[in-house]
Every structure is written in structure tokens, then in C-alpha cells.
Amino acid sequence: MRTSPSYTASYRLEVDESVSSIASIIDAVAATGAEVKGMDVADSDRGRITIDLTCDMRDSAHRRNLKARLDQLPGVTTRSVADQTFLDHIGGKIEVAPKVPLRNRDDLSRAYTPGVARVCTAIHDSPQKAHLLTMKANTIAVVSDGTAVLGLGDIGPAAALPVMEGKAVLFKKFGGVDAWPVVLDTKDTEEIIRIVKAIAPAYGGINLEDISAPRCFEIEERLREELDIPVFHDDQHGTAIVVLAALLNALKLVGKSIEDVRIVVSGVGAAGSAIIRLLMAQGARDIVGYGRSGALSGDDTEGMHPSRRWLAEHTNPRHVHGTLKEGLEGADVFIGVSHGDILTGDDVAVMGPDAIVFALANPTPEVDPLEAAKHARIVATGRSDYANQINNVLAFPGLFRGLLDAKVKEITTEVLRVAAVAIASVISDDELGPNYIIPGVFDERVPRAVSRAVRQAVHDLPTIDIPVQEDVAPR
């Protein structure tokens, strides 16, 4: 396991230089496998120095082991150990700040009473003015019940709040969109829908986050039908957008067409379902989805949830059956949104020439990326420590920037599709390579390209339905 910035630790050390040296400290750090990020002298007094040592660790146990190792050095005393990730979260990661001055009575009378009453009356008389005269113009709610958080599962609303705060930070940083976390202490589908509808007047959009399948499907569908603001489930559609963007560039690199390739998808929950639907909207015709019991097929749908039945009936034109490993033989593309370590490099080896592997389970991919790279032409993961990171932050900030600017009431499949094409287009043909099929998360061109594409799609392009491929010749 590699060291990670997620486990950065700072050690305050008091060192007697007559007994120990800085070199001995560095040696001790290296012996544990930690990576030194910084070493600063905070104080010096007659041969005794105070040092702030910052290191990247593998995990919390590694942090404790290094402390024990440092304490064994003669003349070295560890005064404190700070976990930088936890320090970043003290008091939360977001705050509210006023946009207008409040310096005197005149300012107060305009921002609050009595002047605010004039604005309230204007909105009452013309409700559409709320988009101009309130935070609704640039604010969304990030809503979660904490039932499907990252790789942690059902950890509840309070434990999910740091993730939702982080999402709000990303919206602001990359899209200039104000976002506010709303975590709900209920798993009841009807109650979640009722609560979101009740708070919707304050927001210009709703971003659903980390809600478990299949409830997330009904919640999103109902809210889309019953609200007049865009509703977006990032775990589904954000992932699908970035996967399609990366796949478009990967296929360009290997000289294949999305209409012709055989695509295998492991995981048919929220993300897998949305990925399949969006790939179909782009023209993919031969997709086989795999759940725990094997391939989904339209000739075996008894007892399936409606969302899964739709996939079974509208994919797998060759009526493939069997296991995921069997289905990989001869496939051009593997997309994993399921579980870690379910495949080996040997499983990838049976895929077709110039294979493309997107192993997106986090934190452990479906197949070890280094093993996959021995057999596949292109490999992508959801991790930041490998090339080609499939990260939703490439999609949602620019998407909502465009939706809010265009005052969109509904997100269509076409909007999602053009967002993916916009992300892919940021990388020129000259830049494209096996280790660079998707832009980096800090590429400032991405949110601008996505928001521009969304605005154009809303104003200029027709809405399209997801194509149903019924007459596809077996391959």
C-alpha cells in the first residue's frame, strides 16, 4: 500500500543535537516507509531544537508506528502528533459569508428591514424574480441520507456530512456554485421526497448524493417530475458523464468506434445503470451488464427490479449468459463499478486487442491497475495515484454552472451527453496518450467547456431519448 496525502501527519519533535541528528530522524522515517513532505525548525535554544516533521503515511497504524520509532531515538521527544486531514475538518470546511456590506444603518435598512420588504413583495408578485433577487440564482442543495457513502456504505447522515461539505467546497472551487449540505435522518423514500420538495424554494438545483440503490432511482425520478428545478444524482450521472468522456478519448486512441465495440460493465447499481444508459445515448450497441448473479439478459428477467429489468431488456443483444470472467473473452472494453479485487491480470489477458479497462471501484479497483496494464492498452481507475483518474469533479461543477446560468428546469440525456463530449474535447489529438485520456481535476478548461456545452444544449439542441437497440446483429 502506498503512502497518501489522506494520511499526512505532523510530528513536533524536541531534539537534543548533542545526542541525535536530523539525519538519524530522516533515516528512522525512511525505515518505516513514510515519505517526508517537510521538516521545519520551529525553535532553537542552546543545542536543543524543536522540529515540525510532516510525512505522508499509509494509514493510521503507520502514523502510530512512526511515532514509536521516533521515540526510540536517543535525545528525541515527540511532543505532539497531528493528523492533517482531521485538522482540515475542525469546525467544518464551509461557512456563510455576506456578499453585501453591513457598515451602518443605511446598509442595514437595505439588507434587512425595512428595505427587504420591497424585495419580498416583488417576488410575491412575480415569483420568477426569486432567481434574480435571492441566493436561488446560484445555490444548490447537496442532499444525502448517508446510506451509500463512498466505499463506506450506510454510515448515517452525521457521518456523511463531511463528504457533503467536501462536495460543497468542490462546487464553489471549480464551478463558482454555492452549495449547502442537507443530510436527512431518514431512509424513507416518501419522506425524503417530501422534505426535498419542501426545501426546494430556496435552491436553484438539487444534487442527490450517496443514496443507496434502488431507492435513489425512485427519489430522483419523482423529484424530477415534481420540481421545477434540475435534479441530479451525481453517483449515477456524474460518474456516467466522466466515464463516457474517458471512453471517447480511449476509443479514439485505439481507432475503434463506440458503435462497434463490445462493452462489459461490472456492477448494475446506480452508477452502472447510468453509465450503460449514457453509453447507449452515444451510440453503443453491444453492452453486457453483470451483477452478482451474472450477466443481465432479456430472456431471464423474472423477479427483477424494474430498473434492472430495463437494462436486461435493452442491452445484451447476443443474450450472453454466465460469469463476468467468461464474458470478458474477446471484449473491447471493461468498465467496473462494483467491488475490488474481483479480477486478475490473467482475466484481462483474454480480452480483445487494444483492450480498454476502467476499474473504478474505490479504494480498491476491480483489478490491480499494474497487472491490468500488462495486457490492456489503456487503464483508468477512480484513484488519484494512478494515471487516468475518473473523477466526478470533472462533471458536476461545470454542469450546474451551465444549468443555473441557463435557468434550466430539467436535465435531459442530451445535456449529460454533451457534457461528456465537452470534457473529452479538452484534450487535443496531439495531447492524447494511453496515460492521458481524461483531463486532470485542476484543469480550469474543463468547467468552462462543460458549462458552455450545457448552455448550448439547452438553447440549441433537441432533446433526445435513450435509443433502444432492438435490431443489433450478434457479434
Secondary structure as the mmCIF struct_conf table of DSSP 4:
data_model
#
loop_
_struct_conf.conf_type_id
_struct_conf.id
_struct_conf.beg_label_comp_id
_struct_conf.beg_label_asym_id
_struct_conf.beg_label_seq_id
_struct_conf.end_label_comp_id
_struct_conf.end_label_asym_id
_struct_conf.end_label_seq_id
STRN STRN1 SER A 4 ASP A 16
TURN_TY1_P TURN_TY1_P1 GLU A 17 VAL A 19
HELX_RH_AL_P HELX_RH_AL_P1 ILE A 22 THR A 32
TURN_TY1_P TURN_TY1_P2 GLY A 33 GLY A 33
STRN STRN2 GLU A 35 ASP A 45
TURN_TY1_P TURN_TY1_P3 ARG A 46 GLY A 47
STRN STRN3 ARG A 48 MET A 57
BEND BEND1 ARG A 58 ASP A 59
HELX_RH_AL_P HELX_RH_AL_P2 SER A 60 ASP A 71
TURN_TY1_P TURN_TY1_P4 GLN A 72 GLN A 72
BEND BEND2 LEU A 73 LEU A 73
TURN_TY1_P TURN_TY1_P5 PRO A 74 GLY A 75
STRN STRN4 VAL A 76 ASP A 83
HELX_RH_AL_P HELX_RH_AL_P3 GLN A 84 HIS A 89
TURN_TY1_P TURN_TY1_P6 ILE A 90 GLY A 91
BEND BEND3 LYS A 93 LYS A 93
BEND BEND4 LYS A 99 VAL A 100
BEND BEND5 ASN A 104 ASN A 104
HELX_RH_AL_P HELX_RH_AL_P4 ARG A 105 ALA A 111
BEND BEND6 TYR A 112 TYR A 112
TURN_TY1_P TURN_TY1_P7 THR A 113 GLY A 115
HELX_RH_AL_P HELX_RH_AL_P5 VAL A 116 ASP A 125
HELX_RH_3T_P HELX_RH_3T_P1 PRO A 127 LYS A 129
HELX_RH_AL_P HELX_RH_AL_P6 ALA A 130 LEU A 133
BEND BEND7 THR A 134 THR A 134
HELX_RH_3T_P HELX_RH_3T_P2 MET A 135 ASN A 138
STRN STRN5 THR A 139 SER A 144
BEND BEND8 GLY A 146 ALA A 148
STRN STRN6 VAL A 149 VAL A 149
TURN_TY1_P TURN_TY1_P8 LEU A 150 LEU A 152
STRN STRN7 GLY A 153 GLY A 153
BEND BEND9 ASP A 154 ASP A 154
HELX_RH_AL_P HELX_RH_AL_P7 PRO A 157 GLY A 175
STRN STRN8 ASP A 178 VAL A 183
BEND BEND10 ASP A 185 ASP A 185
HELX_RH_AL_P HELX_RH_AL_P8 THR A 189 ILE A 199
HELX_RH_3T_P HELX_RH_3T_P3 ALA A 200 ALA A 202
BEND BEND11 GLY A 204 GLY A 204
STRN STRN9 GLY A 205 LEU A 208
BEND BEND12 ASP A 210 ASP A 210
TURN_TY1_P TURN_TY1_P9 ALA A 213 PRO A 214
HELX_RH_AL_P HELX_RH_AL_P9 ARG A 215 GLU A 226
BEND BEND13 ASP A 228 ILE A 229
STRN STRN10 VAL A 231 HIS A 233
HELX_RH_PI_P HELX_RH_PI_P1 ASP A 234 GLY A 238
HELX_RH_AL_P HELX_RH_AL_P10 THR A 239 VAL A 254
TURN_TY1_P TURN_TY1_P10 GLY A 255 GLY A 255
TURN_TY1_P TURN_TY1_P11 ILE A 258 ASP A 260
STRN STRN11 ARG A 262 SER A 266
BEND BEND14 GLY A 269 GLY A 269
HELX_RH_AL_P HELX_RH_AL_P11 ALA A 270 ALA A 281
TURN_TY1_P TURN_TY1_P12 GLN A 282 GLY A 283
STRN STRN12 ASP A 286 GLY A 291
TURN_TY1_P TURN_TY1_P13 ARG A 292 SER A 293
STRN STRN13 GLY A 294 ALA A 295
TURN_TY1_P TURN_TY1_P14 GLY A 298 ASP A 299
TURN_TY1_P TURN_TY1_P15 GLU A 302 GLY A 303
HELX_RH_AL_P HELX_RH_AL_P12 PRO A 306 HIS A 314
BEND BEND15 THR A 315 THR A 315
TURN_TY1_P TURN_TY1_P16 PRO A 317 ARG A 318
BEND BEND16 GLY A 322 GLY A 322
HELX_RH_AL_P HELX_RH_AL_P13 LEU A 324 GLY A 327
TURN_TY1_P TURN_TY1_P17 LEU A 328 GLY A 330
BEND BEND17 ASP A 332 ASP A 332
STRN STRN14 VAL A 333 GLY A 336
BEND BEND18 SER A 338 SER A 338
TURN_TY1_P TURN_TY1_P18 GLY A 340 ASP A 341
HELX_RH_AL_P HELX_RH_AL_P14 GLY A 345 ALA A 349
TURN_TY1_P TURN_TY1_P19 VAL A 350 VAL A 350
BEND BEND19 MET A 351 MET A 351
TURN_TY1_P TURN_TY1_P20 PRO A 353 ASP A 354
STRN STRN15 ILE A 356 ALA A 359
BEND BEND20 ASN A 362 THR A 364
BEND BEND21 GLU A 366 VAL A 367
HELX_RH_AL_P HELX_RH_AL_P15 PRO A 369 ALA A 372
TURN_TY1_P TURN_TY1_P21 ALA A 373 HIS A 375
BEND BEND22 ARG A 377 ARG A 377
STRN STRN16 ILE A 378 THR A 381
BEND BEND23 GLY A 382 GLY A 382
TURN_TY1_P TURN_TY1_P22 SER A 384 ASP A 385
BEND BEND24 TYR A 386 ASN A 388
STRN STRN17 GLN A 389 GLN A 389
HELX_RH_3T_P HELX_RH_3T_P4 ASN A 392 LEU A 394
TURN_TY1_P TURN_TY1_P23 ALA A 395 ALA A 395
HELX_RH_AL_P HELX_RH_AL_P16 PHE A 396 ASP A 405
TURN_TY1_P TURN_TY1_P24 ALA A 406 LYS A 407
BEND BEND25 LYS A 409 LYS A 409
HELX_RH_AL_P HELX_RH_AL_P17 THR A 413 SER A 425
TURN_TY1_P TURN_TY1_P25 VAL A 426 VAL A 426
BEND BEND26 ILE A 427 ILE A 427
TURN_TY1_P TURN_TY1_P26 ASP A 429 GLU A 431
STRN STRN18 GLY A 433 GLY A 433
TURN_TY1_P TURN_TY1_P27 PRO A 434 ASN A 435
STRN STRN19 TYR A 436 TYR A 436
BEND BEND27 ILE A 437 ILE A 438
TURN_TY1_P TURN_TY1_P28 VAL A 441 PHE A 442
TURN_TY1_P TURN_TY1_P29 GLU A 444 GLU A 444
HELX_RH_AL_P HELX_RH_AL_P18 ARG A 445 ASP A 460
BEND BEND28 LEU A 461 LEU A 461
HELX_LH_PP_P HELX_LH_PP_P1 ASP A 465 PRO A 467
BEND BEND29 ASP A 471 ASP A 471
#
